[in-house]
Amino acid sequence: FVTMGRKRRTKAYLRRVHGKPEHQEEKKDVPRSFVIRRGRSGKALHKLVRDYRQVMLPNTAASLRERRSNQLKDFVSVATPLGVTHMMIFSTDRDGSFMRLAKLPSGPTLTFKVNGYTLIDDVRDSRKKRFSFPHSHFMVAPLLVLNGFSGAKFPTDLLQSVLKASFEQIDVRKFSAQSCQRVAMFNRNEDGSLSFRHFSISQQEAGLSRGVRKLLKPTSAVPLMGRSADVADFVNAGGYGSESEGESVTSLTGANQSVAMSVKLVEIGPRMELELVKIEEGLCAGVTIFSTGEPSGNAGKKVADVFATGDFHDDGDGDEDSGEPGEGADQDGEEGGSAEEEAEEVEEAEEEEEDEEEEEEEEELQDVVSSEDEAAPARKRRRK
């Protein structure tokens, strides 16, 4: 007899029957991102890319693999059908490490210089007490906190809008304090630089002693109460924990909660110190709106005003108000004519040099042929 094996229940079958989990349900108008690295980079920058992908979870490609043959247009062509809206590009050159934050598919692109960074592994090793972060923390988008951006002018206002658009926004009507698992914070310093930090949020009921919290904590480990004659002794002694567990926390009451909760932040990493060095109109190209090395011209100011107002439509008028009408065109015409004359002169000189080289080559060939003709009778005599 032939027995038929039990049909394997694949993930597609389970999705059809039970549906997708809540954290895997596709949401519309959610920013998605690619975090990639370009050019030659060391192991440290490779780990930084991996850590920043954890920050952008779950709305990023965590297992994206880059190849040296891949170009920027390859990622852009793939991003459009996948609904990817932003791209973070890390690179390294002789001047240092840089991060570019680009809005797909047509820009703008913000370039930051990474003055310093600390990886997740280094942040974890620097703590005296080890914390384990469950995988569920990374199944919900982080809460974005921007500090020091209020009342800022260009280019800080454009920077603020691009950072907000790269993270998932919060719906106040459906917001739940329990759904917040992580915090991504950008702090603007007095000198204009940015400090990035990534935290995990731990919530617990406020007003409870440390011993009670250890008893209510859903862990598999049973608390050791051998030194206590009664449970009351264990609770009053604080559960024989360390002093770091008794830190003061800020208590708050959620919108959909009737119990006050205390919130504590634990840093996950990575850390980054960023400095905005350039803003480009297009995708890693186009008009330079802002640059720390060179001041922006009238065209840059005009485009900056367009981004500040949010009106991205082109009115078709690309002329700039510089002097009298027609004056700039005449100057451009004169400059263009002189440039054409110089180009013609260079071409003529190159043609003359090529002709001279051809004549020299012909003369050398003739000399070689004549010498071979003279040597031919001598060879015949030797053979005889």
C-alpha positions in Angstrom: 0.0 0.0 0.0 1.1 3.5 -0.8 0.5 6.0 2.0 0.1 9.6 1.1 2.1 12.0 3.3 0.4 14.8 5.1 0.4 18.0 3.1 2.8 20.5 4.4 1.3 23.7 5.5 3.4 26.4 4.0 3.5 30.1 5.0 1.3 31.0 2.0 -1.4 28.5 3.2 -1.3 29.8 6.7 -1.6 33.4 5.5 -4.7 32.5 3.4 -6.4 30.7 6.3 -5.4 32.8 9.3 -4.4 36.1 7.7 -1.3 38.1 8.3 -0.3 39.1 11.9 -1.0 42.7 12.9 2.6 43.7 12.6 2.8 42.3 9.1 -0.3 43.9 7.7 0.5 46.2 4.8 -0.2 49.8 5.5 -0.8 52.4 2.9 1.2 55.7 2.8 3.9 54.2 5.0 7.5 55.4 4.2 9.7 52.5 3.2 13.5 52.7 2.8 16.6 51.2 1.5 19.8 51.4 3.6 22.8 50.7 1.4 26.5 51.4 1.2 28.4 52.5 -1.9 32.1 52.4 -2.8 34.8 50.8 -0.8 34.0 50.6 2.9 35.5 48.8 5.9 33.9 46.4 8.3 33.0 49.1 10.8 30.9 51.0 8.2 29.3 47.7 7.1 28.2 47.1 10.7 26.9 50.6 10.9 24.7 50.0 7.8 23.4 46.8 9.5 22.6 48.6 12.7 20.8 51.5 11.0 18.7 48.9 9.2 17.5 47.8 12.6 16.5 51.3 13.4 14.4 51.6 10.3 12.7 48.2 10.8 10.1 47.0 9.9 9.7 49.3 6.9 13.1 48.6 5.4 14.9 45.8 3.6 16.8 44.1 6.4 18.5 41.4 4.2 19.3 43.6 1.2 22.6 42.6 -0.4 24.7 45.0 -2.5 27.2 44.1 -5.2 30.0 46.1 -6.6 28.4 45.9 -10.0 25.1 47.5 -8.7 24.6 51.1 -9.6 22.3 53.7 -8.0 19.9 53.5 -10.9 19.5 49.8 -10.2 18.2 50.5 -6.7 15.9 53.3 -8.0 14.3 51.0 -10.6 13.6 48.3 -8.0 12.4 50.8 -5.4 9.5 52.2 -7.5 7.4 48.9 -7.8 8.2 48.0 -4.1 6.9 51.4 -2.8 10.2 52.5 -1.4 10.2 56.2 -0.7 13.6 56.9 0.9 17.2 55.8 0.5 20.0 56.1 3.0 23.4 55.7 1.4 26.6 55.3 3.4 30.0 55.8 1.9 33.6 56.5 2.8 36.4 58.6 1.1 39.5 60.3 2.0 37.6 63.1 3.7 35.7 60.8 6.1 32.4 58.9 6.2 29.1 60.3 4.8 25.4 59.5 4.9 23.0 60.7 2.1 19.3 60.8 2.8 17.5 60.9 -0.5 13.8 61.2 -1.3 12.8 58.8 -4.1 12.4 59.1 -7.0 13.4 62.7 -7.7 15.0 64.1 -4.6 15.9 66.2 -2.7 19.1 64.6 -1.3 20.7 65.6 2.0 24.3 64.8 2.6 25.6 64.4 6.2 29.2 64.0 7.3 29.4 61.3 10.0 31.8 62.9 12.5 31.6 59.9 14.8 29.5 56.8 15.5 29.1 53.9 18.0 27.8 50.5 17.0 25.2 48.5 18.8 27.7 46.0 20.0 29.8 48.8 21.6 26.8 50.3 23.3 25.8 47.0 24.7 29.3 46.3 26.0 29.5 49.7 27.7 26.5 49.0 30.0 27.1 47.4 33.4 23.8 45.6 33.2 22.8 43.5 30.2 19.4 44.1 28.6 17.8 41.7 26.1 15.5 43.3 23.5 12.8 41.0 22.2 12.2 40.6 18.5 8.8 42.2 18.9 10.3 45.6 19.6 11.6 45.7 16.0 8.2 44.7 14.5 6.8 48.2 15.2 8.2 51.4 13.7 10.1 53.6 16.2 8.7 56.9 17.6 10.5 59.8 16.0 11.6 62.6 18.4 13.1 65.8 17.0 14.6 68.1 19.6 15.9 71.6 19.0 14.1 72.1 15.6 11.4 74.6 16.7 11.5 78.0 15.1 14.4 77.0 12.7 14.9 78.6 9.3 16.3 77.2 6.1 17.9 74.7 5.8 16.9 73.3 9.2 13.2 73.4 8.3 13.8 71.4 5.1 15.9 68.9 7.2 13.0 68.6 9.7 10.4 67.9 7.0 12.6 65.2 5.3 13.4 63.5 8.6 9.7 63.4 9.4 8.8 62.0 6.1 11.3 59.1 6.4 9.6 57.7 9.5 6.1 56.4 10.0 3.7 59.0 11.3 1.5 58.4 14.4 -2.2 58.4 14.1 -3.4 60.1 17.2 -6.9 58.5 17.1 -5.4 55.0 17.0 -2.4 55.7 19.2 -1.7 53.3 22.0 1.1 53.7 24.6 1.7 50.0 24.7 2.5 49.9 20.9 5.5 52.2 21.4 8.5 50.0 21.7 11.4 52.2 20.4 12.4 55.8 20.1 14.6 57.3 17.4 15.8 60.8 18.5 17.6 63.5 16.5 18.9 66.3 18.7 20.0 69.5 17.1 23.0 71.0 18.9 23.8 74.7 19.2 26.4 74.5 16.4 23.9 73.0 14.0 25.1 69.4 14.2 22.8 66.5 14.9 23.1 63.8 17.5 21.3 60.5 16.8 20.2 58.1 19.5 18.1 54.9 19.5 16.3 53.8 22.6 14.1 50.9 23.7 11.0 51.7 25.8 10.2 49.6 28.9 6.8 50.2 30.5 5.6 49.1 33.9 2.9 50.1 36.4 3.9 53.1 38.5 3.8 53.1 42.3 5.0 49.5 42.7 8.1 48.6 44.7 10.9 46.7 43.2 10.0 43.4 45.0 6.4 43.5 43.7 7.6 44.2 40.2 9.9 41.2 40.3 7.1 39.0 41.4 4.8 40.3 38.7 7.4 40.1 36.0 6.5 37.4 33.5 9.7 35.4 33.5 10.5 31.8 33.7 13.0 32.2 36.5 11.6 31.8 40.0 12.8 34.5 42.4 15.1 33.3 45.1 13.5 33.8 48.5 15.7 31.4 50.6 16.9 34.3 52.8 13.4 35.5 53.5 11.2 34.0 56.2 8.0 35.3 54.5 7.0 36.8 51.2 6.6 40.2 53.0 10.3 40.2 53.8 11.2 39.6 50.2 8.9 42.5 49.0 10.0 44.9 51.7 13.7 44.2 50.9 13.1 45.1 47.3 13.6 41.6 45.9 17.4 41.6 46.6 18.0 43.4 43.4 20.7 45.8 42.4 20.5 49.6 43.0 20.2 50.3 39.3 16.7 48.8 39.2 15.5 51.5 41.6 16.0 54.4 39.3 13.4 57.1 39.2 11.2 57.0 36.2 8.6 59.4 34.8 5.1 58.3 35.3 2.3 59.1 32.8 -1.2 57.9 32.0 -2.0 56.7 28.5 -5.0 57.8 26.6 -6.6 54.3 26.5 -5.3 53.2 30.0 -6.8 53.7 33.4 -3.5 52.8 35.2 -0.5 55.1 35.4 2.5 53.7 33.7 6.2 54.4 34.3 8.4 54.6 31.3 12.1 53.9 31.2 14.5 54.3 28.2 17.3 51.9 27.5 19.7 52.7 24.8 20.0 50.2 22.0 22.3 52.0 19.6 23.8 53.0 17.2 24.9 56.5 18.0 25.8 59.0 15.3 27.2 62.6 15.2 26.0 64.1 12.0 26.8 67.4 10.2 24.7 68.7 7.3 27.1 69.6 4.5 25.1 69.7 1.3 21.5 69.7 0.0 20.8 68.8 -3.7 17.6 69.4 -5.6 17.6 66.0 -7.4 18.5 62.4 -6.5 22.2 62.7 -5.7 22.4 65.4 -8.4 21.0 68.7 -9.6 21.1 72.2 -8.3 23.0 72.6 -4.9 20.5 74.3 -2.7 22.7 74.4 0.4 26.4 73.8 0.9 28.7 74.5 3.8 31.7 75.0 1.6 30.2 77.3 -1.1 27.5 79.9 -0.6 24.3 79.3 -2.5 23.5 81.6 -5.5 20.2 83.1 -6.6 19.2 79.9 -8.2 19.8 78.0 -5.0 17.8 80.5 -3.0 14.9 80.3 -5.4 14.8 76.5 -5.2 15.2 76.7 -1.5 12.1 78.9 -1.3 10.2 76.4 -3.4 11.1 73.6 -1.0 10.2 75.7 2.0 6.7 76.5 0.7 6.1 73.0 -0.5 5.3 74.1 -4.1 7.3 71.6 -6.2 5.6 72.5 -9.6 7.7 74.1 -12.2 6.3 77.3 -13.6 8.5 77.1 -16.7 10.4 80.3 -16.0 14.0 79.4 -15.5 15.4 82.9 -16.0 17.0 84.7 -13.1 16.6 88.4 -12.3 20.2 89.4 -12.8 20.7 92.8 -14.4 18.8 94.2 -17.4 16.8 91.9 -19.7 18.9 90.5 -22.5 22.2 91.4 -20.9 22.9 88.0 -19.5 22.0 86.4 -22.9 24.5 88.7 -24.7 27.2 87.8 -22.3 26.4 84.1 -22.6 26.5 84.5 -26.4 29.9 86.2 -26.3 31.3 83.6 -24.0 29.8 80.8 -26.1 31.4 82.3 -29.3 34.8 82.6 -27.7 34.6 79.1 -26.4 33.6 77.8 -29.9 36.6 79.6 -31.5 39.0 78.1 -28.9 37.5 74.6 -29.6 38.0 75.0 -33.3 41.6 76.1 -32.8 42.3 73.1 -30.6 40.8 70.8 -33.2 42.9 72.3 -36.0 46.0 71.9 -33.9 45.2 68.3 -33.2 44.5 67.6 -36.9 47.9 69.1 -37.9 49.7 66.9 -35.3 47.9 63.8 -36.6 48.9 64.6 -40.2 52.5 65.1 -39.1 52.5 61.8 -37.3 51.0 60.0 -40.3 53.7 61.4 -42.6 56.4 60.3 -40.2 55.0 56.8 -40.1 54.8 56.6 -43.9 58.5 57.7 -44.2 59.5 55.1 -41.6 57.6 52.4 -43.6 59.3 53.4 -46.8 62.7 53.2 -45.2 62.0 49.8 -43.9 60.7 48.5 -47.3 63.7 49.9 -49.2 66.1 48.3 -46.7 64.4 45.0 -47.1 64.6 45.3 -50.9 68.3 45.9 -50.7 68.8 43.0 -48.4 66.9 40.5 -50.6 69.7 39.8 -53.2 72.2 39.2 -50.5 70.0 36.6 -49.0 69.6 34.8 -52.3 73.3 34.7 -52.8 73.8 33.2 -49.3 71.2 30.5 -50.1 73.0 29.6 -53.3 
